[in-house]
């Protein structure tokens, strides 16, 4: 379903880039496996290069800040764009 490209023989969370295959069905494009890859690829590298605990705390804080500023539902593209800032 998805491909992992890494710089080493073993995977590191901060070095992985994930790709998904194109989906002809709209239902498949909304599956967690597809959306999760899109979200992960949208997270800035500087956030992926920290320890796991720091990563979790930073992502949680950033997502709460983003969602507090939204007046309604925030779609994945909005979250990714605001995460990059």
Biopython code that builds the backbone (N, CA, C, O; Angstrom):
import numpy as np
from Bio.PDB.StructureBuilder import StructureBuilder

atoms = [
    (1, "UNK", "N", (0.813, -1.191, 0.000)),
    (1, "UNK", "CA", (0.000, 0.000, 0.000)),
    (1, "UNK", "C", (0.858, 1.258, 0.000)),
    (1, "UNK", "O", (0.528, 2.219, -0.694)),
    (2, "UNK", "N", (1.946, 1.276, 0.757)),
    (2, "UNK", "CA", (2.823, 2.430, 0.706)),
    (2, "UNK", "C", (4.267, 1.978, 0.677)),
    (2, "UNK", "O", (4.589, 0.859, 1.077)),
    (3, "UNK", "N", (5.127, 2.847, 0.204)),
    (3, "UNK", "CA", (6.541, 2.546, 0.031)),
    (3, "UNK", "C", (7.342, 3.401, 0.989)),
    (3, "UNK", "O", (7.050, 4.585, 1.155)),
    (4, "UNK", "N", (8.343, 2.822, 1.620)),
    (4, "UNK", "CA", (9.208, 3.561, 2.535)),
    (4, "UNK", "C", (10.575, 3.710, 1.880)),
    (4, "UNK", "O", (11.182, 2.725, 1.459)),
    (5, "UNK", "N", (11.054, 4.948, 1.798)),
    (5, "UNK", "CA", (12.399, 5.196, 1.307)),
    (5, "UNK", "C", (13.234, 5.706, 2.463)),
    (5, "UNK", "O", (12.874, 6.691, 3.107)),
    (6, "UNK", "N", (14.331, 5.050, 2.726)),
    (6, "UNK", "CA", (15.204, 5.491, 3.805)),
    (6, "UNK", "C", (16.631, 5.563, 3.308)),
    (6, "UNK", "O", (16.974, 4.998, 2.269)),
    (7, "UNK", "N", (17.459, 6.267, 4.062)),
    (7, "UNK", "CA", (18.856, 6.422, 3.697)),
    (7, "UNK", "C", (19.695, 5.247, 4.180)),
    (7, "UNK", "O", (20.835, 5.094, 3.742)),
    (8, "UNK", "N", (19.167, 4.418, 5.065)),
    (8, "UNK", "CA", (19.890, 3.282, 5.621)),
    (8, "UNK", "C", (19.081, 2.008, 5.435)),
    (8, "UNK", "O", (17.922, 2.041, 5.022)),
    (9, "UNK", "N", (19.710, 0.895, 5.747)),
    (9, "UNK", "CA", (19.007, -0.382, 5.653)),
    (9, "UNK", "C", (17.897, -0.490, 6.689)),
    (9, "UNK", "O", (16.913, -1.197, 6.471)),
    (10, "UNK", "N", (18.044, 0.199, 7.808)),
    (10, "UNK", "CA", (16.994, 0.189, 8.827)),
    (10, "UNK", "C", (16.289, 1.550, 8.839)),
    (10, "UNK", "O", (16.898, 2.582, 8.556)),
    (11, "UNK", "N", (15.022, 1.530, 9.165)),
    (11, "UNK", "CA", (14.195, 2.737, 9.086)),
    (11, "UNK", "C", (14.390, 3.634, 10.306)),
    (11, "UNK", "O", (14.518, 3.157, 11.434)),
    (12, "UNK", "N", (14.410, 4.914, 10.062)),
    (12, "UNK", "CA", (14.388, 5.931, 11.109)),
    (12, "UNK", "C", (13.160, 6.776, 10.867)),
    (12, "UNK", "O", (12.845, 7.095, 9.721)),
    (13, "UNK", "N", (12.472, 7.138, 11.910)),
    (13, "UNK", "CA", (11.234, 7.882, 11.727)),
    (13, "UNK", "C", (11.486, 9.227, 11.069)),
    (13, "UNK", "O", (10.626, 9.699, 10.326)),
    (14, "UNK", "N", (12.617, 9.861, 11.306)),
    (14, "UNK", "CA", (12.871, 11.186, 10.744)),
    (14, "UNK", "C", (13.453, 11.134, 9.336)),
    (14, "UNK", "O", (13.553, 12.176, 8.690)),
    (15, "UNK", "N", (13.839, 9.969, 8.840)),
    (15, "UNK", "CA", (14.401, 9.869, 7.496)),
    (15, "UNK", "C", (13.409, 9.313, 6.478)),
    (15, "UNK", "O", (13.681, 9.359, 5.278)),
    (16, "UNK", "N", (12.279, 8.794, 6.920)),
    (16, "UNK", "CA", (11.344, 8.126, 6.030)),
    (16, "UNK", "C", (10.461, 9.102, 5.270)),
    (16, "UNK", "O", (9.976, 10.096, 5.811)),
    (17, "UNK", "N", (10.272, 8.785, 4.009)),
    (17, "UNK", "CA", (9.317, 9.494, 3.161)),
    (17, "UNK", "C", (8.382, 8.418, 2.624)),
    (17, "UNK", "O", (8.844, 7.417, 2.076)),
    (18, "UNK", "N", (7.106, 8.607, 2.770)),
    (18, "UNK", "CA", (6.137, 7.603, 2.363)),
    (18, "UNK", "C", (5.387, 8.043, 1.115)),
    (18, "UNK", "O", (5.073, 9.223, 0.953)),
    (19, "UNK", "N", (5.103, 7.096, 0.242)),
    (19, "UNK", "CA", (4.334, 7.345, -0.966)),
    (19, "UNK", "C", (3.150, 6.396, -0.990)),
    (19, "UNK", "O", (3.258, 5.253, -0.545)),
    (20, "UNK", "N", (2.025, 6.860, -1.503)),
    (20, "UNK", "CA", (0.860, 5.995, -1.654)),
    (20, "UNK", "C", (0.554, 5.836, -3.131)),
    (20, "UNK", "O", (0.896, 6.691, -3.947)),
    (21, "UNK", "N", (-0.081, 4.753, -3.456)),
    (21, "UNK", "CA", (-0.514, 4.534, -4.833)),
    (21, "UNK", "C", (-1.772, 5.361, -5.081)),
    (21, "UNK", "O", (-2.542, 5.631, -4.160)),
    (22, "UNK", "N", (-1.965, 5.755, -6.323)),
    (22, "UNK", "CA", (-3.176, 6.490, -6.690)),
    (22, "UNK", "C", (-4.389, 5.598, -6.498)),
    (22, "UNK", "O", (-4.349, 4.401, -6.783)),
    (23, "UNK", "N", (-5.456, 6.190, -6.017)),
    (23, "UNK", "CA", (-6.686, 5.453, -5.782)),
    (23, "UNK", "C", (-7.788, 5.962, -6.699)),
    (23, "UNK", "O", (-8.049, 7.164, -6.764)),
    (24, "UNK", "N", (-8.423, 5.054, -7.397)),
    (24, "UNK", "CA", (-9.528, 5.430, -8.276)),
    (24, "UNK", "C", (-10.811, 5.682, -7.486)),
    (24, "UNK", "O", (-11.691, 6.412, -7.942)),
    (25, "UNK", "N", (-10.915, 5.085, -6.319)),
    (25, "UNK", "CA", (-12.117, 5.243, -5.515)),
    (25, "UNK", "C", (-11.915, 6.313, -4.449)),
    (25, "UNK", "O", (-10.884, 6.345, -3.778)),
    (26, "UNK", "N", (-12.901, 7.182, -4.297)),
    (26, "UNK", "CA", (-12.846, 8.245, -3.305)),
    (26, "UNK", "C", (-12.760, 7.682, -1.889)),
    (26, "UNK", "O", (-12.092, 8.256, -1.029)),
    (27, "UNK", "N", (-13.435, 6.562, -1.649)),
    (27, "UNK", "CA", (-13.426, 5.937, -0.328)),
    (27, "UNK", "C", (-12.002, 5.533, 0.056)),
    (27, "UNK", "O", (-11.600, 5.734, 1.202)),
    (28, "UNK", "N", (-11.242, 4.976, -0.867)),
    (28, "UNK", "CA", (-9.873, 4.571, -0.581)),
    (28, "UNK", "C", (-8.977, 5.768, -0.298)),
    (28, "UNK", "O", (-8.070, 5.678, 0.530)),
    (29, "UNK", "N", (-9.219, 6.887, -0.973)),
    (29, "UNK", "CA", (-8.377, 8.065, -0.768)),
    (29, "UNK", "C", (-8.576, 8.682, 0.612)),
    (29, "UNK", "O", (-7.744, 9.464, 1.072)),
    (30, "UNK", "N", (-9.682, 8.329, 1.273)),
    (30, "UNK", "CA", (-9.953, 8.848, 2.612)),
    (30, "UNK", "C", (-9.587, 7.856, 3.712)),
    (30, "UNK", "O", (-9.826, 8.121, 4.890)),
    (31, "UNK", "N", (-9.016, 6.731, 3.340)),
    (31, "UNK", "CA", (-8.628, 5.704, 4.308)),
    (31, "UNK", "C", (-7.490, 6.218, 5.184)),
    (31, "UNK", "O", (-6.678, 7.033, 4.746)),
    (32, "UNK", "N", (-7.437, 5.735, 6.419)),
    (32, "UNK", "CA", (-6.408, 6.168, 7.350)),
    (32, "UNK", "C", (-5.003, 5.930, 6.790)),
    (32, "UNK", "O", (-4.107, 6.754, 6.978)),
    (33, "UNK", "N", (-4.818, 4.810, 6.109)),
    (33, "UNK", "CA", (-3.488, 4.502, 5.567)),
    (33, "UNK", "C", (-3.047, 5.540, 4.543)),
    (33, "UNK", "O", (-1.849, 5.791, 4.411)),
    (34, "UNK", "N", (-3.959, 6.136, 3.831)),
    (34, "UNK", "CA", (-3.619, 7.173, 2.841)),
    (34, "UNK", "C", (-3.490, 8.537, 3.509)),
    (34, "UNK", "O", (-2.544, 9.277, 3.237)),
    (35, "UNK", "N", (-4.435, 8.870, 4.377)),
    (35, "UNK", "CA", (-4.419, 10.175, 5.052)),
    (35, "UNK", "C", (-3.244, 10.257, 6.026)),
    (35, "UNK", "O", (-2.605, 11.302, 6.150)),
    (36, "UNK", "N", (-2.964, 9.154, 6.714)),
    (36, "UNK", "CA", (-1.842, 9.129, 7.652)),
    (36, "UNK", "C", (-0.522, 9.416, 6.977)),
    (36, "UNK", "O", (0.309, 10.148, 7.515)),
    (37, "UNK", "N", (-0.319, 8.844, 5.796)),
    (37, "UNK", "CA", (0.901, 9.095, 5.022)),
    (37, "UNK", "C", (0.987, 10.564, 4.628)),
    (37, "UNK", "O", (2.052, 11.176, 4.714)),
    (38, "UNK", "N", (-0.130, 11.123, 4.199)),
    (38, "UNK", "CA", (-0.161, 12.529, 3.798)),
    (38, "UNK", "C", (0.185, 13.439, 4.983)),
    (38, "UNK", "O", (0.940, 14.399, 4.836)),
    (39, "UNK", "N", (-0.363, 13.134, 6.133)),
    (39, "UNK", "CA", (-0.073, 13.925, 7.331)),
    (39, "UNK", "C", (1.407, 13.799, 7.701)),
    (39, "UNK", "O", (2.073, 14.804, 7.946)),
    (40, "UNK", "N", (1.920, 12.565, 7.743)),
    (40, "UNK", "CA", (3.320, 12.357, 8.124)),
    (40, "UNK", "C", (4.258, 13.103, 7.187)),
    (40, "UNK", "O", (5.199, 13.753, 7.641)),
    (41, "UNK", "N", (4.010, 13.015, 5.882)),
    (41, "UNK", "CA", (4.861, 13.705, 4.918)),
    (41, "UNK", "C", (4.762, 15.216, 5.049)),
    (41, "UNK", "O", (5.693, 15.928, 4.670)),
    (42, "UNK", "N", (3.651, 15.722, 5.580)),
    (42, "UNK", "CA", (3.465, 17.161, 5.743)),
    (42, "UNK", "C", (4.097, 17.735, 6.998)),
    (42, "UNK", "O", (4.200, 18.954, 7.136)),
    (43, "UNK", "N", (4.520, 16.879, 7.911)),
    (43, "UNK", "CA", (5.156, 17.356, 9.144)),
    (43, "UNK", "C", (6.566, 17.827, 8.806)),
    (43, "UNK", "O", (7.327, 17.089, 8.180)),
    (44, "UNK", "N", (6.925, 19.041, 9.208)),
    (44, "UNK", "CA", (8.268, 19.561, 8.903)),
    (44, "UNK", "C", (9.368, 18.657, 9.463)),
    (44, "UNK", "O", (9.222, 18.087, 10.544)),
    (45, "UNK", "N", (10.449, 18.536, 8.732)),
    (45, "UNK", "CA", (11.573, 17.690, 9.132)),
    (45, "UNK", "C", (12.123, 18.077, 10.485)),
    (45, "UNK", "O", (12.527, 17.209, 11.259)),
    (46, "UNK", "N", (12.146, 19.357, 10.786)),
    (46, "UNK", "CA", (12.698, 19.803, 12.075)),
    (46, "UNK", "C", (11.927, 19.205, 13.253)),
    (46, "UNK", "O", (12.497, 19.009, 14.327)),
    (47, "UNK", "N", (10.634, 18.914, 13.061)),
    (47, "UNK", "CA", (9.847, 18.288, 14.120)),
    (47, "UNK", "C", (10.086, 16.783, 14.187)),
    (47, "UNK", "O", (9.946, 16.181, 15.252)),
    (48, "UNK", "N", (10.443, 16.176, 13.071)),
    (48, "UNK", "CA", (10.701, 14.738, 13.043)),
    (48, "UNK", "C", (12.071, 14.395, 13.611)),
    (48, "UNK", "O", (12.319, 13.241, 13.963)),
    (49, "UNK", "N", (12.958, 15.369, 13.707)),
    (49, "UNK", "CA", (14.335, 15.118, 14.135)),
    (49, "UNK", "C", (14.559, 15.231, 15.634)),
    (49, "UNK", "O", (15.706, 15.222, 16.082)),
    (50, "UNK", "N", (13.514, 15.335, 16.403)),
    (50, "UNK", "CA", (13.647, 15.448, 17.859)),
    (50, "UNK", "C", (13.302, 14.104, 18.504)),
    (50, "UNK", "O", (12.832, 13.190, 17.826)),
    (51, "UNK", "N", (13.531, 13.987, 19.796)),
    (51, "UNK", "CA", (13.205, 12.743, 20.499)),
    (51, "UNK", "C", (11.702, 12.467, 20.420)),
    (51, "UNK", "O", (10.912, 13.365, 20.129)),
    (52, "UNK", "N", (11.328, 11.244, 20.675)),
    (52, "UNK", "CA", (9.914, 10.857, 20.601)),
    (52, "UNK", "C", (9.054, 11.676, 21.556)),
    (52, "UNK", "O", (7.989, 12.158, 21.170)),
    (53, "UNK", "N", (9.507, 11.837, 22.802)),
    (53, "UNK", "CA", (8.719, 12.610, 23.777)),
    (53, "UNK", "C", (8.581, 14.064, 23.355)),
    (53, "UNK", "O", (7.502, 14.646, 23.465)),
    (54, "UNK", "N", (9.661, 14.648, 22.878)),
    (54, "UNK", "CA", (9.615, 16.036, 22.416)),
    (54, "UNK", "C", (8.709, 16.158, 21.181)),
    (54, "UNK", "O", (7.950, 17.119, 21.056)),
    (55, "UNK", "N", (8.794, 15.176, 20.269)),
    (55, "UNK", "CA", (7.954, 15.156, 19.079)),
    (55, "UNK", "C", (6.477, 15.139, 19.459)),
    (55, "UNK", "O", (5.686, 15.933, 18.950)),
    (56, "UNK", "N", (6.115, 14.228, 20.359)),
    (56, "UNK", "CA", (4.713, 14.117, 20.766)),
    (56, "UNK", "C", (4.215, 15.401, 21.416)),
    (56, "UNK", "O", (3.108, 15.857, 21.131)),
    (57, "UNK", "N", (5.026, 15.977, 22.283)),
    (57, "UNK", "CA", (4.628, 17.211, 22.963)),
    (57, "UNK", "C", (4.496, 18.366, 21.972)),
    (57, "UNK", "O", (3.538, 19.137, 22.035)),
    (58, "UNK", "N", (5.454, 18.482, 21.063)),
    (58, "UNK", "CA", (5.434, 19.568, 20.081)),
    (58, "UNK", "C", (4.251, 19.447, 19.132)),
    (58, "UNK", "O", (3.572, 20.435, 18.856)),
    (59, "UNK", "N", (3.999, 18.232, 18.629)),
    (59, "UNK", "CA", (2.871, 18.019, 17.712)),
    (59, "UNK", "C", (1.553, 18.302, 18.416)),
    (59, "UNK", "O", (0.682, 18.971, 17.859)),
    (60, "UNK", "N", (1.403, 17.803, 19.624)),
    (60, "UNK", "CA", (0.173, 18.030, 20.389)),
    (60, "UNK", "C", (-0.067, 19.523, 20.583)),
    (60, "UNK", "O", (-1.172, 20.015, 20.350)),
    (61, "UNK", "N", (0.965, 20.241, 21.008)),
    (61, "UNK", "CA", (0.842, 21.684, 21.245)),
    (61, "UNK", "C", (0.492, 22.417, 19.962)),
    (61, "UNK", "O", (-0.400, 23.266, 19.948)),
    (62, "UNK", "N", (1.201, 22.086, 18.872)),
    (62, "UNK", "CA", (0.968, 22.755, 17.585)),
    (62, "UNK", "C", (-0.445, 22.482, 17.074)),
    (62, "UNK", "O", (-1.110, 23.400, 16.594)),
    (63, "UNK", "N", (-0.912, 21.242, 17.169)),
    (63, "UNK", "CA", (-2.260, 20.919, 16.703)),
    (63, "UNK", "C", (-3.328, 21.637, 17.525)),
    (63, "UNK", "O", (-4.314, 22.120, 16.969)),
    (64, "UNK", "N", (-3.143, 21.710, 18.818)),
    (64, "UNK", "CA", (-4.098, 22.431, 19.660)),
    (64, "UNK", "C", (-4.126, 23.906, 19.283)),
    (64, "UNK", "O", (-5.201, 24.500, 19.195)),
    (65, "UNK", "N", (-2.958, 24.506, 19.059)),
    (65, "UNK", "CA", (-2.904, 25.916, 18.642)),
    (65, "UNK", "C", (-3.642, 26.123, 17.324)),
    (65, "UNK", "O", (-4.405, 27.078, 17.182)),
    (66, "UNK", "N", (-3.421, 25.236, 16.364)),
    (66, "UNK", "CA", (-4.082, 25.351, 15.056)),
    (66, "UNK", "C", (-5.589, 25.203, 15.208)),
    (66, "UNK", "O", (-6.350, 26.010, 14.674)),
    (67, "UNK", "N", (-6.021, 24.186, 15.924)),
    (67, "UNK", "CA", (-7.461, 23.922, 16.053)),
    (67, "UNK", "C", (-8.175, 25.001, 16.856)),
    (67, "UNK", "O", (-9.361, 25.241, 16.630)),
    (68, "UNK", "N", (-7.488, 25.656, 17.785)),
    (68, "UNK", "CA", (-8.102, 26.748, 18.542)),
    (68, "UNK", "C", (-8.367, 27.964, 17.661)),
    (68, "UNK", "O", (-9.282, 28.736, 17.947)),
    (69, "UNK", "N", (-7.591, 28.151, 16.599)),
    (69, "UNK", "CA", (-7.769, 29.304, 15.717)),
    (69, "UNK", "C", (-8.792, 29.058, 14.610)),
    (69, "UNK", "O", (-9.251, 30.002, 13.967)),
    (70, "UNK", "N", (-9.150, 27.795, 14.387)),
    (70, "UNK", "CA", (-10.126, 27.462, 13.350)),
    (70, "UNK", "C", (-11.536, 27.681, 13.876)),
    (70, "UNK", "O", (-11.835, 27.352, 15.024)),
    (71, "UNK", "N", (-12.396, 28.234, 13.038)),
    (71, "UNK", "CA", (-13.784, 28.472, 13.417)),
    (71, "UNK", "C", (-14.660, 27.237, 13.229)),
    (71, "UNK", "O", (-15.721, 27.116, 13.840)),
    (72, "UNK", "N", (-14.208, 26.339, 12.390)),
    (72, "UNK", "CA", (-14.972, 25.125, 12.128)),
    (72, "UNK", "C", (-14.001, 23.986, 11.853)),
    (72, "UNK", "O", (-12.838, 24.034, 12.254)),
    (73, "UNK", "N", (-14.480, 22.988, 11.183)),
    (73, "UNK", "CA", (-13.682, 21.811, 10.840)),
    (73, "UNK", "C", (-12.420, 22.211, 10.073)),
    (73, "UNK", "O", (-12.487, 23.028, 9.154)),
    (74, "UNK", "N", (-11.287, 21.648, 10.439)),
    (74, "UNK", "CA", (-10.034, 21.884, 9.719)),
    (74, "UNK", "C", (-9.685, 20.616, 8.948)),
    (74, "UNK", "O", (-9.475, 19.560, 9.545)),
    (75, "UNK", "N", (-9.623, 20.721, 7.626)),
    (75, "UNK", "CA", (-9.283, 19.546, 6.829)),
    (75, "UNK", "C", (-7.779, 19.271, 6.880)),
    (75, "UNK", "O", (-7.012, 20.077, 7.406)),
    (76, "UNK", "N", (-7.376, 18.152, 6.340)),
    (76, "UNK", "CA", (-5.987, 17.705, 6.398)),
    (76, "UNK", "C", (-5.051, 18.710, 5.742)),
    (76, "UNK", "O", (-3.991, 19.010, 6.291)),
    (77, "UNK", "N", (-5.421, 19.235, 4.575)),
    (77, "UNK", "CA", (-4.551, 20.193, 3.878)),
    (77, "UNK", "C", (-4.335, 21.454, 4.705)),
    (77, "UNK", "O", (-3.231, 21.999, 4.721)),
    (78, "UNK", "N", (-5.367, 21.921, 5.388)),
    (78, "UNK", "CA", (-5.243, 23.098, 6.258)),
    (78, "UNK", "C", (-4.284, 22.813, 7.402)),
    (78, "UNK", "O", (-3.417, 23.632, 7.706)),
    (79, "UNK", "N", (-4.433, 21.660, 8.037)),
    (79, "UNK", "CA", (-3.541, 21.297, 9.142)),
    (79, "UNK", "C", (-2.091, 21.218, 8.675)),
    (79, "UNK", "O", (-1.191, 21.716, 9.352)),
    (80, "UNK", "N", (-1.866, 20.602, 7.538)),
    (80, "UNK", "CA", (-0.507, 20.455, 7.016)),
    (80, "UNK", "C", (0.089, 21.826, 6.697)),
    (80, "UNK", "O", (1.229, 22.109, 7.066)),
    (81, "UNK", "N", (-0.675, 22.672, 6.018)),
    (81, "UNK", "CA", (-0.176, 24.009, 5.684)),
    (81, "UNK", "C", (0.178, 24.820, 6.917)),
    (81, "UNK", "O", (1.208, 25.494, 6.950)),
    (82, "UNK", "N", (-0.670, 24.758, 7.925)),
    (82, "UNK", "CA", (-0.407, 25.521, 9.137)),
    (82, "UNK", "C", (0.703, 24.898, 9.973)),
    (82, "UNK", "O", (1.386, 25.600, 10.719)),
    (83, "UNK", "N", (0.888, 23.590, 9.856)),
    (83, "UNK", "CA", (1.956, 22.908, 10.584)),
    (83, "UNK", "C", (3.318, 23.351, 10.047)),
    (83, "UNK", "O", (4.290, 23.425, 10.799)),
    (84, "UNK", "N", (3.386, 23.640, 8.760)),
    (84, "UNK", "CA", (4.650, 24.040, 8.131)),
    (84, "UNK", "C", (5.085, 25.436, 8.543)),
    (84, "UNK", "O", (6.261, 25.776, 8.415)),
    (85, "UNK", "N", (4.171, 26.241, 9.028)),
    (85, "UNK", "CA", (4.514, 27.623, 9.430)),
    (85, "UNK", "C", (5.092, 27.685, 10.816)),
    (85, "UNK", "O", (5.429, 28.767, 11.297)),
]
sb = StructureBuilder()
sb.init_structure("model")
sb.init_model(0)
sb.init_chain("A")
sb.init_seg("    ")
for serial, (resi, resn, name, xyz) in enumerate(atoms, 1):
    if name == "N":
        sb.init_residue(resn, " ", resi, " ")
    sb.init_atom(name, np.array(xyz, "f"), 0.0, 1.0, " ", f" {name:<3s}", serial, name[0])
structure = sb.get_structure()
